[in-house]
Amino acid sequence: MDPALAAQRSEAVAEKVLQYRRDATGWRVCREGNGVSVSWRPSMEFPGNLYRGEGIVWGTPEKVWDCIKPVAGGLRAKWDENVACFEILESMTDTLSVSRTATPSAAMRLISPRDFVDLVLVKNYEDGAFSSSASNVEHPLCPLKPGYVRGFNHPCGCFCEPLPGEPSRTHLVTFFQTDLGGYLPQAVVDSFFPRSMAGFYANLQKAVQRFQD
């Protein structure tokens, strides 16, 4: 993959996700509880929804980021029930890479295993925040694999932000905009994402406590 084109595309995706972060209009809450709010609005990228999750995680931004950062051999696959495997197919810089994420079956096996190939960009900010953004890409090292349905992530990502005056807590905002592929009833998709995102926050909190040291 051409590094210059990859860098240009990844910055455009990061800017789009940052716009999602800043734009408070049009969101409809679809799930709330345990300090986590999940909302949605129609996607402008594909015939589906853009989902936004927001919540507070006990732990410093560094500790929370350690659990979710998209790196080879990272912690994500150890605690996230929706990630069976995460691998880096190509590293262009320390912050830009192409990854493959495999997911297990879900929703009582109504959703079969999927895999996703994404261009991923990581950013660190002066205020101590971290972010990652991703969008689907084709890569010669990852053709379609038997046993998996290829899904497609449209611009998505997360923001791991410090809370002023509260160094032991982190504000985490996540965006999912995923075409699961295959032939799934829309009702299955619409019920899966809010529940899955709420579970993500709960499992992340347990992971931060587990891997605290």
LINPETA-V295084 format. One record per pair of residues at least 12 apart in sequence whose C-alpha atoms are under 7 Angstrom apart, sorted by the first residue. I is the first residue (numbers start at 1). J is the second residue. D is the distance in Angstrom with one decimal. If there is no record, write none. Layout:
i = (I | I)
j = (J | J)
d = (D | D)
This chain:
i = (3 | 10 | 10 | 10 | 13 | 13 | 13 | 13 | 14 | 17 | 17 | 17 | 17 | 26 | 27 | 27 | 27 | 28 | 28 | 30 | 31 | 35 | 35 | 36 | 36 | 36 | 37 | 37 | 37 | 38 | 38 | 38 | 38 | 38 | 39 | 39 | 39 | 40 | 45 | 49 | 50 | 50 | 51 | 51 | 51 | 52 | 52 | 52 | 53 | 53 | 53 | 53 | 54 | 54 | 54 | 55 | 55 | 55 | 56 | 56 | 56 | 56 | 57 | 57 | 57 | 57 | 57 | 58 | 58 | 58 | 58 | 59 | 59 | 59 | 59 | 60 | 60 | 60 | 60 | 61 | 61 | 61 | 61 | 61 | 63 | 63 | 64 | 65 | 67 | 67 | 72 | 72 | 72 | 79 | 79 | 80 | 80 | 82 | 82 | 83 | 83 | 83 | 83 | 84 | 84 | 84 | 85 | 85 | 85 | 86 | 86 | 86 | 87 | 87 | 87 | 88 | 89 | 95 | 95 | 96 | 96 | 96 | 97 | 97 | 97 | 98 | 98 | 98 | 98 | 99 | 99 | 99 | 100 | 100 | 100 | 100 | 101 | 101 | 101 | 102 | 102 | 102 | 103 | 107 | 113 | 113 | 114 | 114 | 114 | 114 | 115 | 115 | 115 | 115 | 116 | 116 | 116 | 117 | 117 | 117 | 118 | 118 | 118 | 118 | 119 | 119 | 119 | 119 | 120 | 120 | 120 | 121 | 121 | 128 | 129 | 129 | 129 | 130 | 130 | 130 | 131 | 131 | 131 | 132 | 132 | 132 | 133 | 133 | 133 | 133 | 134 | 134 | 134 | 135 | 135 | 135 | 135 | 136 | 136 | 136 | 149 | 149 | 150 | 151 | 151 | 151 | 152 | 152 | 152 | 153 | 153 | 153 | 154 | 154 | 155 | 156 | 156 | 156 | 157 | 157 | 157 | 158 | 158 | 158 | 159 | 159 | 159 | 160 | 160)
j = (92 | 119 | 120 | 121 | 133 | 134 | 135 | 155 | 133 | 133 | 155 | 156 | 157 | 41 | 39 | 40 | 41 | 40 | 41 | 194 | 194 | 55 | 56 | 54 | 55 | 198 | 53 | 54 | 55 | 51 | 52 | 53 | 54 | 194 | 51 | 52 | 53 | 52 | 154 | 177 | 176 | 177 | 175 | 176 | 177 | 174 | 175 | 176 | 173 | 174 | 175 | 197 | 172 | 173 | 174 | 171 | 172 | 173 | 169 | 170 | 171 | 172 | 169 | 170 | 171 | 172 | 205 | 168 | 169 | 170 | 205 | 168 | 169 | 170 | 208 | 167 | 168 | 169 | 170 | 129 | 160 | 161 | 162 | 170 | 208 | 212 | 208 | 160 | 207 | 208 | 86 | 87 | 88 | 203 | 207 | 200 | 203 | 103 | 104 | 101 | 102 | 103 | 104 | 102 | 103 | 104 | 101 | 102 | 103 | 100 | 101 | 102 | 99 | 100 | 101 | 100 | 141 | 121 | 122 | 120 | 121 | 122 | 119 | 120 | 121 | 117 | 118 | 119 | 120 | 117 | 118 | 119 | 115 | 116 | 117 | 118 | 115 | 116 | 117 | 114 | 115 | 116 | 115 | 192 | 148 | 149 | 148 | 149 | 150 | 151 | 148 | 149 | 150 | 151 | 150 | 151 | 152 | 136 | 137 | 138 | 134 | 135 | 136 | 137 | 134 | 135 | 136 | 137 | 132 | 133 | 134 | 133 | 134 | 162 | 160 | 161 | 162 | 159 | 160 | 161 | 158 | 159 | 160 | 157 | 158 | 159 | 155 | 156 | 157 | 158 | 155 | 156 | 157 | 153 | 154 | 155 | 156 | 152 | 153 | 154 | 181 | 182 | 181 | 179 | 180 | 181 | 178 | 179 | 180 | 177 | 178 | 179 | 177 | 178 | 177 | 175 | 176 | 177 | 174 | 175 | 176 | 173 | 174 | 175 | 172 | 173 | 174 | 172 | 173)
d = (6.2 | 6.7 | 6.9 | 6.1 | 6.7 | 6.9 | 7.0 | 5.8 | 5.4 | 6.9 | 6.4 | 6.2 | 6.6 | 6.2 | 5.8 | 5.3 | 5.2 | 5.3 | 6.4 | 7.0 | 6.3 | 5.8 | 6.9 | 5.7 | 4.5 | 6.6 | 5.7 | 5.3 | 6.5 | 7.0 | 5.6 | 4.5 | 6.5 | 6.1 | 5.8 | 5.2 | 6.5 | 6.0 | 6.7 | 6.3 | 6.0 | 4.7 | 5.6 | 5.1 | 6.3 | 5.6 | 4.6 | 6.6 | 5.6 | 4.9 | 6.4 | 6.7 | 5.9 | 4.6 | 6.5 | 6.1 | 5.6 | 6.8 | 6.7 | 5.6 | 4.7 | 6.1 | 5.8 | 5.2 | 6.5 | 7.0 | 6.0 | 6.2 | 4.5 | 6.3 | 6.8 | 4.9 | 4.9 | 6.2 | 6.6 | 5.9 | 4.7 | 5.5 | 5.9 | 6.9 | 6.1 | 6.3 | 5.9 | 5.4 | 6.5 | 6.8 | 6.0 | 6.7 | 7.0 | 6.7 | 6.9 | 5.5 | 5.8 | 6.8 | 6.2 | 6.8 | 6.7 | 5.4 | 6.3 | 6.8 | 6.1 | 4.8 | 6.9 | 5.5 | 5.0 | 5.8 | 5.7 | 5.0 | 7.0 | 5.8 | 4.6 | 6.5 | 5.6 | 5.4 | 6.6 | 6.4 | 6.8 | 5.6 | 5.0 | 5.8 | 4.7 | 6.6 | 5.9 | 5.4 | 6.8 | 7.0 | 5.5 | 4.6 | 6.0 | 5.6 | 5.4 | 6.6 | 6.8 | 5.5 | 4.5 | 6.5 | 5.5 | 5.2 | 6.6 | 5.8 | 4.2 | 6.5 | 6.1 | 6.8 | 5.2 | 6.4 | 4.9 | 4.7 | 5.7 | 6.1 | 6.1 | 6.4 | 5.2 | 5.9 | 6.1 | 5.3 | 6.0 | 5.7 | 5.9 | 6.8 | 5.9 | 5.2 | 4.3 | 5.2 | 5.4 | 5.6 | 6.2 | 6.1 | 6.8 | 5.7 | 4.4 | 5.4 | 6.5 | 6.4 | 5.5 | 4.5 | 6.1 | 6.0 | 5.1 | 6.6 | 5.5 | 4.5 | 6.0 | 5.3 | 5.6 | 7.0 | 7.0 | 5.7 | 4.1 | 6.7 | 5.8 | 5.5 | 6.0 | 5.2 | 4.9 | 4.8 | 6.5 | 5.5 | 5.1 | 6.2 | 6.7 | 6.6 | 6.3 | 5.7 | 4.5 | 4.9 | 5.8 | 5.1 | 6.4 | 6.0 | 4.5 | 6.2 | 5.3 | 5.9 | 6.5 | 5.1 | 5.1 | 5.8 | 5.9 | 5.2 | 6.8 | 5.6 | 4.2 | 6.1 | 5.7 | 5.2 | 6.4 | 4.8 | 6.7)
